[in-house]
């Protein structure tokens, strides 16, 4: 399965968030990511942020290609 997504760059509280809106078999899934200088760096969460999924490997693009969001 090919991963199809639209990436948006969203500035919030001085940080750039990469927000990926997935399409096709992963439609309905939206994932946001922020790059920090240090893992302990403090930042404000936007009100539209949901739960933390960094350690959940099913959200990796490679895994979404094998087991799309529509199958969950």
C-alpha positions in Angstrom: 0.0 0.0 0.0 1.3 3.4 -0.9 1.1 6.1 1.9 -0.8 9.1 0.6 -0.9 12.2 2.9 -1.0 15.9 2.9 1.6 17.7 5.1 0.8 21.0 6.7 3.3 23.2 8.5 1.5 24.9 11.4 3.2 27.5 13.6 2.0 27.4 17.2 3.6 29.3 20.1 6.9 29.8 18.3 7.3 26.1 17.1 6.6 24.6 13.7 4.4 21.5 13.8 4.3 19.1 10.9 0.7 17.9 10.6 0.1 14.9 8.3 -3.5 14.3 7.1 -3.6 10.7 5.7 -5.7 9.7 2.8 -6.9 6.5 1.0 -6.9 3.5 3.4 -5.5 5.7 6.2 -8.2 8.3 5.8 -9.3 9.9 9.1 -5.8 9.7 10.6 -4.1 13.0 11.4 -0.6 12.9 13.1 1.3 16.0 14.4 5.0 16.1 15.0 7.4 18.7 16.5 11.2 18.8 16.3 12.9 19.9 19.5 16.4 20.9 20.3 16.4 18.7 23.4 13.9 16.0 24.5 13.4 17.8 27.8 12.6 21.1 26.1 9.3 22.7 27.4 6.7 23.8 24.9 3.0 24.6 24.8 0.7 22.0 23.3 -1.9 23.3 20.8 -5.5 22.7 21.8 -6.0 20.4 18.8 -3.3 17.9 20.0 -4.6 14.5 21.0 -2.8 11.6 22.7 0.9 10.9 22.5 1.7 8.2 19.9 5.5 8.4 19.6 6.1 5.0 21.1 3.2 3.3 19.3 4.9 1.8 16.3 1.6 1.2 14.4 1.7 4.9 13.5 5.0 4.6 11.6 4.5 5.0 7.8 6.0 1.6 7.1 3.5 0.0 9.5 0.6 2.0 8.1 1.4 0.7 4.7 1.1 -2.9 5.9 -1.8 -2.4 8.4 -3.7 0.8 7.4 -5.8 2.8 9.8 -9.0 1.6 8.2 -8.3 -1.9 9.4 -8.0 -0.9 13.1 
